[in-house]
């Protein structure tokens, strides 16, 4: 099965609303990264997390290594938030290999 | 700001031909990575490197070779390209274990 499972796979939001994306890990994740792939295909770094939480503007992310999950909360969604969100887990070691989820495709509508 | 560049950005190749994708980073990171992205699969790791002269197999290395001639440069080589290698390829760089990875803009490869 998938080592990093993202949910939901797709999501449609009305502008101004809030939502949460989730990643569950079946590997022993030590750090987590969240990316946004914009419509041009670029991967934009959103968060790099050790266990704990981080906040940046309307985005907030949490990583619980004991319960093996991470969340990304989007507050007051805007049109420019549209794209595909990926989480990726690193299970430690010097090579720092990332295992990616399959992504959540977010559409924000006016 | 981290800087990872890739060339070419788009490539059309013929089946059986040799393809080389290049990546350059100015972050002075030790680790570099090659991933491919296909619909329904997310990003999957092909090869990675700890530093100049080193290459390691990732999760899907078959049909690919890699070369790391310097700290800054990491190439992905398809000796005999096949249509199944049509994909978008991303290069990334990162520091030592557990540090953030930064991605290049991607190369769209089509093998006819």
Interface residues (C-beta under 8 A of the other chain):
Chain A: X4 X30 X31 X33 X35 X41 X42 X43 X45 X48 X86 X88 X90 X92 X93 X94 X95 X96 X97 X98 X99 X100 X101 X102 X103
Chain B: X31 X33 X35 X40 X41 X42 X43 X44 X45 X48 X50 X56 X58 X88 X90 X94 X95 X96 X97 X98 X99 X100 X101 X102 X103 X105 X106
